[in-house]
Amino acid sequence: MARLGVLAAAAVALTACASSPAPIARGGAYPPPRPAPGTAYPFNPGAAPRIDDTRPPLQCVPFARENSGVEIYGDANTWWTQAAGRYPRSSSPAPGSVFVMRGYRDDTRGHVAVVTEVVSPRIIRVNQANWLNRGEITLSVPVLDVSPNNDWSEVRVWYIPNNQWGARTYLARGFIHPFALLAMN
């Protein structure tokens, strides 16, 4: 039994997800109060972003694989390259696609999340694991495209503990769509 615990801990350590360390805070006002004009980016509050504390902690990679059908293994920062020639990749979000982000200030890390809704041309919602660095599953989390060309290359992510858009801008690679490319012979 102790060996199984050591193996589980090693598996968690080997799977890379990027985020900023933060305390877990549940609750808070939702929907958030309407911001002063020009000070924040509103989104459709149809489904409150939330932490699913009914499930055990998990890393982003197995969560994305399990919830998207994209059969890629290895660290999140390798998914974009691994998908080349196997799955369609694009800068256009679609429900069920895997959103691939780079680590903040660190290209050796990354994060993957599953798109659940395209709210507008600049806002999507994702389900993901380990964004808050303790393996939490977070659901219906808004992601905002802040890239100058509206190409999803730079994003901000809703930060549930503070009930507001996160302060950091993350670089993103794009979306991996969950149907395998058929080899042409």
N, C-alpha and C positions, 0 to 999 in steps of 0.2 A: 504494500500500500504506500509506503514511504517513497518507493522507487517511482510509482505512478505520479506522486506529487512533484518529485524532482523533474520528471519528464514534462509534466504540464507546465511547470515554471520555466523550463528551458524553451519550450515551444512559444510561450508568451514573449520571452525575451528576444527570440529570433524574428518575430513578426514586427515589422516597423510600421508605425502610424505616427503622424505628426500632429501636434496640437500644443497648446500652451498649458502648463500645469495650472490647475485651478481647484479650489475646494468645491465639493458638491453641495449645491444649495437647491433645495426643492421648494416649489411654491412660488410666490411672487404674483404680482398682478398680471392678468391676461384677459383680454387683449391689452397690449401696452397702451399707455395714454397717447393720444394723437400728438405728434411732435409739432413744434413751431415750423412754419413753412421754410423749406430749404435746409433744415437741420438734420434730417434723417430720411431714410428710405422706408416708406410704409410698405406693407404687404398684406395680402388677403388673409385675415385671421380665421379662415374657415376651420382650421384644425390647429389647436395650440401645440407648439413644439413642446416636447416633454421627454423626460427620462423614463424609460421602461424598467422599473426596478423589480419586475417580476421574473426577469431572466437573469441567468448568471453572466458575469463579466465575459467579454469576448474581444478579440482584436478585430480591426477593420477588415483584414484580408479574408478570414473565414466567413465573417458576416456577409461581406459583399458577394463572395462566391456562392454561399448558401441562398442568398436572397435575389440573385440576378440570373443564375444559370451560366455565368461566364466562368469557364473552367480554367482559371489561371492560378498558379501557385507561386509562392515566393513573396518577397517583400513588396509592399505597395509601390515603392519607387521603381519597380521593374515591370509593372503591369502594362504600361503604355507600350513599351518596346516589345514585350512578349505578345501583345495582341496583334502586332503588325502581321498581316497575312493570314491571321486566324479568325479575327473578328473585325467587323467594320468599326472604324474610328472616325470621329468627326468633332466639330466644334458646336454641334447642335444637340441640345438636350432632348431626351425622350424618356417617358416613363419606362422603367426597367433597365435603363442603361446605367453603366458604372461611371461615375464622375471621378477622374483621376487628378489629384492635386500633388504639388511638390511640397516638401517640408519648408517650413518658415526658416529662411536663411541657411538651409542645409539640404542640398540636392541628394544627399545619401538617405534621406527619409522621404516618406510620402504618405498619402492617405487616399483611401478609396471609399466611396459612399454610393448608395443606390438611389437613383432618381425615382421619386414617387409621383411627382406632379410638376408640370410646367405651368406656373402661375401666370407669367407674363414673359415677354421677350428678355427681360432682365432678372427675373426671379424664378427659382425652382425650389422644390422641397426635396429633402433627402432623408433616408433612414441610414444610420451609420452606427458603428461601434468604436469605442475608445477615443472619441474626439476630446473628451474631458480627461483623458489619461488614466482612468481607473477601470477601463473596460466597459463602461456603461453603454447600453444601447440607447440611442437617442432617436426619436421618431418625429417626422414632419418638421424637420429643421430647415428654415429658409436659408438659401444661399443667394447672394446678390452678385450679379455680373457688374463689376466696376471698370472693366477694361475700356479703353478709349474707343476701340473699334467694335464694341459689342460682340466680341468673339469668345467670351468665357475664358480668356487667358489670365484674368485677374479677378479675384472674388473676395467677398467678405462673407463670413458665416455668422448666423444668429447665435448669440451666446446665452444659453438658457439660464445659467446661474444669475446673470445680471439682467435678464429679460430685455436685451438690446442687441444691436449689431455689434459684433466683435470689432475691436479697434485695428486689428491687423489685416493687411491685404495679403492674400496668398496667391502664388502663381499656380496656374492649372495647366494641364496638358490637354484635356478634353474629355470626350465621352466614348466609352467602349460599349458597343451595342451587342445585345446578348444572343445573336444568332451567328453560328460559325460560318465562315466563308467556305464554300465547296471548292475543292481543288479542280481546276480545269485541266483535263488530259487531252 
